[in-house]
Amino acid sequence: MALLASLLRSEKRPVFLEIRSSAGLIVTTASFATFTDVFLYAVIVPVLPFSLSGRAGVAEDQVQYWISISLAVYGAALLASSPIWGYLADRIRNRKIPMLVGLIFLTGSTVFLCLATNIAMLLVGRVLQGCSAALTWTVGLALVVDSVDASQLGMATGWVGMATSLGVLLAPLLGGLVYENGGYYSVFAMCFGILAVDIALRIAIIEVKEAKRWIDKTPVQSTTEMSGAIKDVVTKSEPTGDDAVQRVGKDNTMTEMSEDTTPNHNRPSPASKHNHVVGPLIGLLRKPRLLAALWGTLVHAIIQTSFDSTLPLFVKSTFHWDSTGAGLAFLPLVAPCFTSPLIGIMNDKYGPKWLATSGFIIATPFLISLRFVSEDSINHKIMMCGLLVGVGLAVALVFGPLMAEISWSAVDGMDPTQDDMSAVPYAQAYGLYNMAFSGGCMLGPILGGLIRDRAGWPTVCWVLGLITAASTITQALWIGGPLKLKLPGRAGESS
């Protein structure tokens, strides 16, 4: 990564600097990166039930099993790599570099999945995809936090949430449609086209703190003051060792005092370095509101991946739909994603507590009612679509607010006027977010796929409903801070 950093670094003022460092383009790039990641993950969901038997020679009665395993492997790779990328992202000054490294994993995974003719290649492709997703989500979301004003974070994550949901919407739809009309390789030709746009955007952006090298010309300036395209953005440096002396020079490079000029009593010991790494992580895990957000994220991922592993096979066996129909089945589930920016604005104004809580409350009856869809009739098809719209709306109410809550809970308890605000471990917080999501990606296919194989579709639905019902308690109690109830008696006493 050091070599890549040296190649990217230039003393010449980049062209279109204001545009390339603007919060709008950075949020767009992060949103498109998550869109691409989710799209490449979900585009083969409606294809696998048909391609596994045709290309990999999997028996029909084993298709559900291997679909669930492939999704669980993706979740395992995401879970294993998220804390690693989260730690590295908070130690590496330039967040653009990990974003570009993620493209290497993503391109490799797409090549493996495109050429897969056996289960081993499919699983390798999913592992690489999980590693890429961990980088994209951990670093991409931290980059958004670095680049937007705190008062607009909810709206920014709303756009990221909409892009993610749009990927979930379009990928199965286009995957099934293109596979039905153009074949297996046409699906991946579309994937490589989207990947090319993602590569161009990630290369084009310039981080706010890098842009400041050319925009700021005065030697003394507040770290929160910026001009032009990066106005009102709080620049954040990566944390370094204890007692390290940091200096932002003319080229905005961050240095530490060299060993020969640092007094012995100020040198960080190995134990202090270890505490500097582990301390922020322990501090994050001690915050109930962060733990509640992680639980909500886990449940959201369980719901999403349960449908990824069961819905295509359910509509195939119940309604006798082909790959196009299997893709269209996801349309009502993710159509409410277009409300995400509006939900983000509400999140900035009212906070995440009651948005997330109401999302899980709404999800419960719709999920349980899906168990009654059982016949190949127009009434049951309409009922399924209507219920999936309700589930999709509930997920939209949960997704964006919880994503923003990760950032807000990371900074909770810190004095915003202190100089150490730049050391807030945003990337580690979003690394935990990724771990929670990946845990759901592992549990969802197992919960959905294996339970459907053994107990049927109705059991899957009411189990998911029970999980969301229980989750309303954690969201109401801790999201956005502890629940505070005003007792009428005490209110009267204080007056």
C-alpha positions as CSV (number, residue, x, y, z in Angstrom):
1,M,0.0,0.0,0.0
2,A,3.0,2.3,0.6
3,L,4.0,1.9,-3.1
4,L,0.5,2.6,-4.2
5,A,0.4,5.7,-2.0
6,S,3.7,7.0,-3.6
7,L,2.3,6.4,-7.1
8,L,-0.9,8.3,-6.3
9,R,0.8,11.2,-4.6
10,S,1.7,14.2,-6.8
11,E,3.0,17.7,-6.0
12,K,1.1,19.1,-9.1
13,R,-2.3,20.5,-8.5
14,P,-4.8,18.0,-9.9
15,V,-7.3,19.1,-12.6
16,F,-10.9,19.7,-11.5
17,L,-9.7,19.7,-7.8
18,E,-12.8,21.3,-6.4
19,I,-15.1,18.9,-8.1
20,R,-13.0,15.8,-7.4
21,S,-12.8,16.7,-3.7
22,S,-16.4,17.8,-3.3
23,A,-18.5,16.0,-0.7
24,G,-21.1,15.3,-3.4
25,L,-18.7,13.4,-5.6
26,I,-17.2,11.5,-2.7
27,V,-20.7,10.4,-1.5
28,T,-21.6,9.5,-5.0
29,T,-18.5,7.4,-5.3
30,A,-19.0,5.6,-2.0
31,S,-22.7,5.0,-2.9
32,F,-21.8,3.6,-6.3
33,A,-19.1,1.5,-4.7
34,T,-21.7,-0.1,-2.4
35,F,-24.1,-0.4,-5.3
36,T,-21.5,-2.3,-7.3
37,D,-20.6,-4.5,-4.4
38,V,-24.2,-5.5,-3.7
39,F,-25.0,-5.7,-7.4
40,L,-22.2,-8.2,-8.1
41,Y,-23.2,-10.2,-5.0
42,A,-26.9,-10.4,-5.9
43,V,-26.8,-10.6,-9.7
44,I,-26.3,-14.3,-9.7
45,V,-28.9,-15.0,-7.0
46,P,-31.7,-15.8,-9.5
47,V,-29.2,-17.5,-11.8
48,L,-27.7,-20.0,-9.4
49,P,-30.8,-22.2,-9.1
50,F,-30.4,-22.8,-12.9
51,S,-26.7,-22.6,-13.5
52,L,-25.6,-24.9,-10.6
53,S,-27.3,-27.9,-12.2
54,G,-26.4,-26.9,-15.7
55,R,-22.8,-25.7,-15.3
56,A,-21.5,-27.3,-12.1
57,G,-23.5,-30.6,-12.3
58,V,-25.2,-30.2,-8.9
59,A,-28.1,-32.5,-8.3
60,E,-31.5,-30.7,-8.0
61,D,-32.0,-31.8,-4.4
62,Q,-28.6,-30.2,-3.5
63,V,-29.1,-26.8,-5.1
64,Q,-30.7,-25.2,-2.0
65,Y,-27.8,-26.5,0.1
66,W,-25.0,-25.1,-2.1
67,I,-26.8,-21.8,-2.6
68,S,-26.9,-21.4,1.2
69,I,-23.3,-22.5,1.6
70,S,-22.1,-20.1,-1.1
71,L,-23.9,-17.2,0.7
72,A,-22.6,-18.3,4.1
73,V,-19.0,-18.4,2.8
74,Y,-19.4,-14.9,1.5
75,G,-20.5,-13.9,5.0
76,A,-17.6,-15.7,6.6
77,A,-15.1,-13.9,4.5
78,L,-16.8,-10.6,5.3
79,L,-16.7,-11.4,9.0
80,A,-13.1,-12.5,9.0
81,S,-11.7,-9.6,7.0
82,S,-13.8,-6.7,8.4
83,P,-11.8,-6.2,11.6
84,I,-8.5,-6.3,9.7
85,W,-9.6,-3.7,7.2
86,G,-11.1,-1.6,9.9
87,Y,-7.8,-1.5,11.8
88,L,-5.7,-0.8,8.7
89,A,-8.1,1.9,7.5
90,D,-7.7,3.8,10.8
91,R,-3.9,3.5,10.6
92,I,-3.5,4.4,6.9
93,R,-3.9,8.1,6.3
94,N,-5.2,7.8,2.7
95,R,-8.6,6.0,2.6
96,K,-8.5,6.0,-1.2
97,I,-5.8,3.4,-1.3
98,P,-7.8,0.7,0.5
99,M,-10.7,1.5,-1.8
100,L,-8.5,0.8,-4.8
101,V,-7.2,-2.4,-3.2
102,G,-10.8,-3.5,-2.8
103,L,-11.2,-3.3,-6.6
104,I,-8.5,-5.9,-7.0
105,F,-10.5,-8.3,-4.9
106,L,-13.8,-7.4,-6.6
107,T,-12.4,-7.9,-10.1
108,G,-10.8,-11.2,-9.1
109,S,-14.0,-12.5,-7.6
110,T,-16.0,-11.5,-10.7
111,V,-13.5,-13.4,-12.9
112,F,-13.8,-16.5,-10.8
113,L,-17.6,-16.4,-10.7
114,C,-17.7,-15.8,-14.5
115,L,-15.5,-18.8,-15.2
116,A,-16.9,-21.1,-12.5
117,T,-17.7,-24.6,-13.7
118,N,-17.5,-26.3,-10.3
119,I,-18.3,-25.6,-6.6
120,A,-14.7,-24.8,-5.7
121,M,-14.5,-21.9,-8.1
122,L,-17.9,-20.6,-7.0
123,L,-16.7,-20.6,-3.3
124,V,-13.4,-18.9,-4.1
125,G,-15.3,-16.2,-6.0
126,R,-17.6,-15.7,-3.0
127,V,-14.6,-15.5,-0.6
128,L,-12.9,-12.8,-2.7
129,Q,-16.2,-11.0,-2.9
130,G,-16.6,-11.0,0.9
131,C,-13.1,-9.6,1.3
132,S,-13.9,-6.8,-1.2
133,A,-17.2,-6.0,0.5
134,A,-15.4,-5.6,3.9
135,L,-13.0,-3.1,2.4
136,T,-15.7,-1.2,0.5
137,W,-18.1,-0.9,3.4
138,T,-15.5,-0.2,6.1
139,V,-13.4,2.3,4.2
140,G,-16.2,3.7,2.1
141,L,-18.5,4.6,5.0
142,A,-15.5,6.1,6.9
143,L,-14.7,8.2,3.9
144,V,-18.3,9.5,3.9
145,V,-18.0,10.4,7.5
146,D,-14.7,12.2,6.8
147,S,-16.3,14.2,3.9
148,V,-19.7,15.5,5.1
149,D,-20.9,17.8,7.8
150,A,-22.2,15.9,10.9
151,S,-25.6,17.6,10.5
152,Q,-26.0,16.0,7.0
153,L,-24.7,12.5,7.9
154,G,-28.1,11.0,8.0
155,M,-29.0,12.2,4.5
156,A,-25.6,11.1,3.2
157,T,-26.0,7.6,4.6
158,G,-29.6,7.7,3.2
159,W,-28.1,8.0,-0.3
160,V,-25.7,5.2,0.4
161,G,-28.6,3.1,1.7
162,M,-30.7,3.9,-1.4
163,A,-27.7,2.9,-3.7
164,T,-27.4,-0.4,-1.7
165,S,-31.1,-1.1,-2.0
166,L,-31.1,-0.2,-5.7
167,G,-28.3,-2.8,-6.2
168,V,-30.5,-5.4,-4.4
169,L,-33.4,-4.3,-6.6
170,L,-31.7,-4.2,-10.0
171,A,-29.3,-7.1,-9.6
172,P,-31.7,-10.0,-9.4
173,L,-34.1,-8.4,-11.9
174,L,-31.4,-7.8,-14.5
175,G,-29.6,-11.0,-13.7
176,G,-32.6,-13.1,-14.3
177,L,-33.7,-11.1,-17.4
178,V,-30.2,-11.1,-19.0
179,Y,-29.6,-14.8,-18.2
180,E,-32.9,-15.8,-19.7
181,N,-32.4,-13.9,-23.0
182,G,-28.6,-13.7,-23.3
183,G,-27.1,-16.6,-21.4
184,Y,-24.6,-16.9,-18.5
185,Y,-21.7,-14.9,-19.9
186,S,-24.0,-12.0,-20.9
187,V,-24.7,-11.5,-17.2
188,F,-21.0,-11.1,-16.4
189,A,-20.5,-8.8,-19.4
190,M,-22.9,-6.5,-17.7
191,C,-21.0,-6.9,-14.4
192,F,-17.7,-5.9,-15.9
193,G,-19.3,-2.8,-17.4
194,I,-20.6,-1.7,-14.0
195,L,-17.2,-2.5,-12.5
196,A,-15.4,-0.2,-15.1
197,V,-17.6,2.7,-14.0
198,D,-16.8,2.0,-10.3
199,I,-13.0,1.9,-11.1
200,A,-13.2,5.3,-12.8
201,L,-15.0,6.9,-9.9
202,R,-12.7,5.5,-7.3
203,I,-9.6,6.8,-9.2
204,A,-11.2,10.2,-9.8
205,I,-11.9,11.3,-6.2
206,I,-9.5,13.2,-4.1
207,E,-9.9,13.1,-0.3
208,V,-10.7,16.3,1.5
209,K,-7.5,16.2,3.6
210,E,-5.5,15.7,0.4
211,A,-7.2,18.5,-1.4
212,K,-6.3,20.8,1.5
213,R,-2.7,20.6,0.4
214,W,-3.5,22.8,-2.6
215,I,-6.6,24.7,-1.4
216,D,-5.1,25.9,1.9
217,K,-2.2,28.3,1.3
218,T,-2.1,30.0,4.7
219,P,0.4,28.5,7.2
220,V,-2.0,28.9,10.2
221,Q,-5.6,27.7,9.9
222,S,-8.1,25.9,12.1
223,T,-8.4,22.2,11.3
224,T,-12.2,22.7,10.9
225,E,-11.9,25.6,8.5
226,M,-11.9,24.9,4.8
227,S,-12.7,26.9,1.7
228,G,-14.4,26.3,-1.6
229,A,-15.6,22.8,-2.3
230,I,-14.5,21.4,1.1
231,K,-16.1,24.1,3.3
232,D,-17.6,23.0,6.6
233,V,-15.9,19.6,6.5
234,V,-14.1,18.4,9.6
235,T,-10.7,17.0,8.6
236,K,-9.6,14.0,10.5
237,S,-6.1,12.6,10.9
238,E,-5.4,8.9,11.6
239,P,-4.4,8.1,15.2
240,T,-0.8,7.4,15.9
241,G,1.1,6.1,18.9
242,D,0.8,7.6,22.4
243,D,2.7,10.8,22.9
244,A,3.6,11.0,19.3
245,V,4.2,14.6,18.1
246,Q,2.2,15.2,14.9
247,R,2.9,18.0,12.5
248,V,1.0,19.1,9.4
249,G,3.5,20.6,7.1
250,K,3.2,22.6,4.0
251,D,2.5,19.5,2.0
252,N,0.0,18.3,4.6
253,T,1.9,15.2,5.4
254,M,1.7,13.8,8.9
255,T,5.0,12.9,10.6
256,E,6.1,11.7,14.0
257,M,9.2,12.7,15.9
258,S,12.1,10.4,14.8
259,E,13.5,8.0,17.3
260,D,16.8,9.9,17.7
261,T,15.0,13.1,18.7
262,T,12.3,11.7,21.0
263,P,13.2,11.6,24.7
264,N,13.2,8.1,26.1
265,H,10.5,8.9,28.6
266,N,8.1,9.9,25.8
267,R,8.6,6.9,23.6
268,P,5.5,4.7,23.5
269,S,6.2,1.3,25.0
270,P,4.9,-1.9,23.2
271,A,2.2,-2.1,25.9
272,S,1.0,1.5,25.2
273,K,1.0,0.8,21.4
274,H,-1.1,-2.3,22.1
275,N,-3.5,-0.3,24.3
276,H,-3.7,2.3,21.5
277,V,-4.9,-0.4,19.1
278,V,-7.2,-2.3,21.5
279,G,-8.4,0.6,23.6
280,P,-10.6,2.3,21.0
281,L,-12.2,-1.0,20.1
282,I,-12.9,-1.9,23.8
283,G,-14.4,1.6,24.2
284,L,-16.7,1.1,21.3
285,L,-17.9,-2.3,22.5
286,R,-18.8,-0.7,25.9
287,K,-21.4,1.5,24.3
288,P,-24.9,0.1,24.6
289,R,-26.2,2.2,21.7
290,L,-23.5,0.8,19.4
291,L,-24.2,-2.7,20.4
292,A,-27.9,-2.1,19.8
293,A,-27.1,-0.8,16.3
294,L,-24.9,-3.8,15.6
295,W,-27.7,-6.1,16.7
296,G,-30.2,-4.3,14.4
297,T,-27.6,-4.6,11.5
298,L,-27.3,-8.3,12.2
299,V,-31.0,-8.8,12.0
300,H,-31.3,-6.7,8.9
301,A,-28.7,-8.9,7.2
302,I,-30.4,-12.1,8.3
303,I,-33.7,-10.9,6.7
304,Q,-32.0,-9.9,3.4
305,T,-29.9,-13.0,3.0
306,S,-32.7,-15.3,4.1
307,F,-34.7,-14.1,1.1
308,D,-31.7,-14.3,-1.1
309,S,-31.4,-18.0,-0.5
310,T,-35.1,-18.9,-0.4
311,L,-37.2,-16.6,-2.5
312,P,-35.9,-17.7,-5.9
313,L,-36.4,-21.3,-5.1
314,F,-39.8,-20.6,-3.4
315,V,-41.3,-18.9,-6.5
316,K,-39.8,-21.5,-8.7
317,S,-41.4,-24.4,-6.8
318,T,-44.7,-22.7,-5.9
319,F,-45.4,-20.5,-9.0
320,H,-43.2,-22.3,-11.5
321,W,-41.4,-19.0,-12.4
322,D,-38.2,-19.0,-14.5
323,S,-35.1,-17.0,-13.7
324,T,-36.7,-13.7,-14.9
325,G,-39.6,-14.3,-12.6
326,A,-37.2,-15.1,-9.7
327,G,-35.5,-11.8,-10.3
328,L,-38.9,-9.9,-10.5
329,A,-39.8,-11.4,-7.1
330,F,-37.3,-9.1,-5.5
331,L,-38.9,-6.0,-7.0
332,P,-41.6,-5.4,-4.4
333,L,-39.1,-6.2,-1.6
334,V,-36.6,-3.4,-2.5
335,A,-38.9,-0.9,-4.3
336,P,-39.3,1.1,-1.0
337,C,-35.6,1.9,-1.2
338,F,-36.4,5.1,-3.0
339,T,-37.6,6.5,0.3
340,S,-34.1,6.2,1.8
341,P,-33.1,9.9,1.2
342,L,-36.3,11.1,2.8
343,I,-35.7,8.7,5.7
344,G,-32.2,10.1,6.0
345,I,-33.6,13.7,6.3
346,M,-36.0,12.5,9.0
347,N,-33.1,10.7,10.7
348,D,-31.1,14.0,10.8
349,K,-34.0,15.9,12.3
350,Y,-35.6,13.4,14.7
351,G,-32.9,10.8,15.4
352,P,-32.7,7.1,14.7
353,K,-34.5,5.6,17.7
354,W,-38.1,5.6,16.6
355,L,-37.3,5.1,12.9
356,A,-35.4,1.9,13.6
357,T,-37.9,0.7,16.2
358,S,-40.9,1.3,13.9
359,G,-39.0,-0.5,11.2
360,F,-38.8,-3.7,13.2
361,I,-42.4,-3.3,14.4
362,I,-43.7,-3.0,10.9
363,A,-41.6,-5.9,9.6
364,T,-43.0,-8.4,12.2
365,P,-46.6,-8.8,10.9
366,F,-45.6,-8.7,7.3
367,L,-42.9,-11.4,7.7
368,I,-45.2,-13.7,9.7
369,S,-48.0,-13.2,7.2
370,L,-45.8,-14.4,4.3
371,R,-46.3,-18.0,5.7
372,F,-49.8,-18.0,4.2
373,V,-48.5,-17.7,0.6
374,S,-48.8,-21.3,-0.5
375,E,-50.8,-21.6,-3.7
376,D,-50.2,-21.0,-7.4
377,S,-53.0,-18.5,-7.8
378,I,-53.2,-14.8,-8.7
379,N,-54.5,-13.9,-5.2
380,H,-51.5,-15.5,-3.5
381,K,-49.1,-13.8,-6.0
382,I,-50.6,-10.4,-5.2
383,M,-50.5,-11.2,-1.5
384,M,-46.9,-12.1,-1.6
385,C,-46.0,-8.9,-3.5
386,G,-47.9,-6.7,-1.1
387,L,-46.3,-8.3,2.0
388,L,-42.8,-8.0,0.4
389,V,-43.5,-4.3,-0.1
390,G,-44.2,-4.0,3.7
391,V,-41.0,-5.8,4.5
392,G,-39.1,-3.6,2.2
393,L,-40.4,-0.4,3.8
394,A,-39.5,-1.8,7.2
395,V,-35.9,-2.5,6.0
396,A,-35.6,1.0,4.6
397,L,-36.6,2.4,8.0
398,V,-33.9,0.4,9.6
399,F,-31.0,0.4,7.2
400,G,-30.0,4.1,6.9
401,P,-30.6,5.2,10.5
402,L,-28.5,2.3,11.8
403,M,-25.7,3.1,9.4
404,A,-25.6,6.7,10.7
405,E,-26.0,5.5,14.3
406,I,-22.7,3.7,14.0
407,S,-20.9,7.0,13.4
408,W,-22.9,8.9,16.1
409,S,-22.3,6.2,18.7
410,A,-18.6,6.2,17.9
411,V,-18.3,9.9,18.8
412,D,-20.8,9.7,21.7
413,G,-19.3,10.7,25.0
414,M,-16.5,12.8,23.4
415,D,-16.2,16.5,23.7
416,P,-16.5,18.0,20.2
417,T,-14.2,20.9,21.2
418,Q,-11.3,18.7,22.1
419,D,-8.4,18.3,19.7
420,D,-8.5,14.5,19.8
421,M,-11.8,14.4,17.8
422,S,-9.6,13.5,14.8
423,A,-8.8,10.2,16.5
424,V,-12.4,8.9,16.6
425,P,-12.1,5.3,15.3
426,Y,-14.7,5.6,12.6
427,A,-13.2,2.8,10.4
428,Q,-13.0,0.4,13.4
429,A,-16.7,1.3,14.2
430,Y,-17.7,0.5,10.6
431,G,-15.5,-2.6,10.8
432,L,-17.7,-3.8,13.7
433,Y,-20.7,-2.8,11.5
434,N,-19.4,-5.0,8.8
435,M,-18.8,-7.9,11.2
436,A,-22.4,-7.6,12.4
437,F,-23.7,-7.5,8.8
438,S,-21.4,-10.4,7.8
439,G,-22.7,-12.4,10.8
440,G,-26.2,-12.0,9.4
441,C,-24.9,-13.0,6.0
442,M,-23.7,-16.3,7.5
443,L,-26.8,-16.9,9.6
444,G,-29.4,-15.8,7.0
445,P,-28.8,-18.5,4.4
446,I,-28.5,-21.2,7.1
447,L,-31.7,-20.0,8.8
448,G,-33.6,-19.5,5.6
449,G,-32.2,-22.3,3.4
450,L,-31.8,-25.1,5.8
451,I,-35.0,-24.4,7.7
452,R,-36.9,-24.3,4.5
453,D,-35.4,-27.7,3.5
454,R,-36.5,-29.3,6.8
455,A,-39.6,-27.4,8.0
456,G,-40.8,-25.5,5.0
457,W,-41.4,-21.9,3.9
458,P,-44.0,-21.1,6.7
459,T,-41.5,-21.9,9.4
460,V,-38.9,-19.6,7.9
461,C,-41.4,-16.7,7.9
462,W,-42.6,-16.9,11.4
463,V,-39.0,-17.4,12.7
464,L,-38.0,-14.2,11.0
465,G,-41.0,-12.5,12.4
466,L,-40.1,-13.5,16.0
467,I,-36.5,-12.2,15.5
468,T,-37.7,-8.8,14.4
469,A,-40.3,-8.6,17.2
470,A,-37.6,-9.2,19.8
471,S,-35.3,-6.6,18.1
472,T,-37.8,-3.8,18.7
473,I,-36.9,-3.9,22.4
474,T,-33.2,-3.3,21.9
475,Q,-33.8,-0.5,19.4
476,A,-36.3,1.3,21.6
477,L,-34.1,1.0,24.7
478,W,-30.7,2.0,23.4
479,I,-30.6,3.4,19.8
480,G,-29.8,7.1,19.9
481,G,-29.1,6.9,23.6
482,P,-30.9,5.3,26.5
483,L,-34.7,5.5,26.5
484,K,-35.9,8.3,28.8
485,L,-39.4,8.1,30.1
486,K,-41.0,11.1,31.8
487,L,-43.1,10.1,34.8
488,P,-46.1,12.3,35.4
489,G,-45.7,12.3,39.1
490,R,-42.1,13.5,39.0
491,A,-42.9,16.1,36.4
492,G,-45.5,17.6,38.8
493,E,-43.0,17.6,41.7
494,S,-40.4,19.5,39.8
495,S,-42.7,22.2,38.7
